[in-house]
Amino acid sequence: TGDRPAQPGEGIAIWHGDVKKRWNSKGKRAFYTHNIVQGPERVHETQKPLGLMVELIEDFTDPGELILDPYAGSGTTGVAAKACGRRAILIERREKDCESIVKRLA
């Protein structure tokens, strides 16, 4: 919110089951910087930047793999997965957010 110190980053969890996974980034620093989504493109209060999700998907998955986002929000993970040739399962409990996701994926 800008009214107090903030966390300098946000963690992510990556799970590949019993398969040892390689990192596709070939030594790149594991720190991602992207601007927050503002303006008319923002449809959810915690919407992630599309560029960030594309970068994460390309760094940690291979084409055709399945991505699970259990807190889909605005659906950015699904939009990025589609753009990167991956499959995705998106879970969101709020109906209005599900409607936004459908529009973004259309």
N, C-alpha and C positions, 0 to 999 in steps of 0.2 A: 504494500500500500504506500510505501514511501514515508510512513510516519515513524518508523523505527528500524533498527538494523535488521537485515534480512539474511536468510540462509544463502551462502554464496553459490550453492548448486543444488541439484536435485538428483537423487539416486535412481537407478533403474535396475530391474531384475531381469536376467536373461537365463532361461532354462532350456536345455536341449535334451532332457531325459537322460538316458544312459550313454548318449553319444558324446564323445569328446569333440568339442567344437573349436575350430580355428577362428581367428579374428581376421576378417577380410581387409583390414586397413593397413597391413604391412608396416607396422611401427609408428603409425600416426599417434599423436597424443590423444588420450582418452578424455578430452575435454571439449565440449561442444558449446558454441556461443551463437545464439540466434535471437533476433528481436521478438518481442511479444507481438501477438496478433492484435491489431487495433482497427477501428473503422468498421465499415459495413461487412467485412469478411468475418468479423468476430461474432460467432453464434453461441458461444458458451463461455462461462466465467473462467474456466481453467484451460482454455483452448491452447493446444501446443502448435508451434509454428510448423507448417508443412515441410519446410526445408530441413528442420531438425529431425522429423520422423523419417524422411527419405534417407538422410545420412545414417541414422541409426539402423534402419532396415538394411541398407546396403552394406554396412559394416559388420552386421551380426547375423545375416541370413543369406541364403542362396536362392536364386530364382526357383519358383515353384513351392518353396517351403510355406508352412502354415504358421500364422502369427495369431496369438490370442491377446485381446485387449479386454480384460474384465471390467474396465471402467471407461467405456468408449467416449463418453462426453459428447464432443462435437464430431467424432468419427475421423479425426485426422489420421490416426493409424491406418484405418481402412483405405482412405484416399491415397495415402503414401504406399501402402501395400499394393494396391491396384496399379499405381503408376510404375512400381518396381517389378511387376510380374510375380508377386507373391499372393497367396491366399490369406484371408483373415476371417477370424470369428470375432465379432464385436458384441459386447454385452453392455447394455445400458438400461437402467430401471425407469428413468423418466420418459414418459411417452413423447413429450415435446422434443426431447433430445433425439429420440429415435426418428422422429419425423425430419429433423434437421440432417441427421446422418443419411437418410434415404435420399434427400435432395442433393446432398454433397456427392454422393456416390453415383447419382444418375448421369 
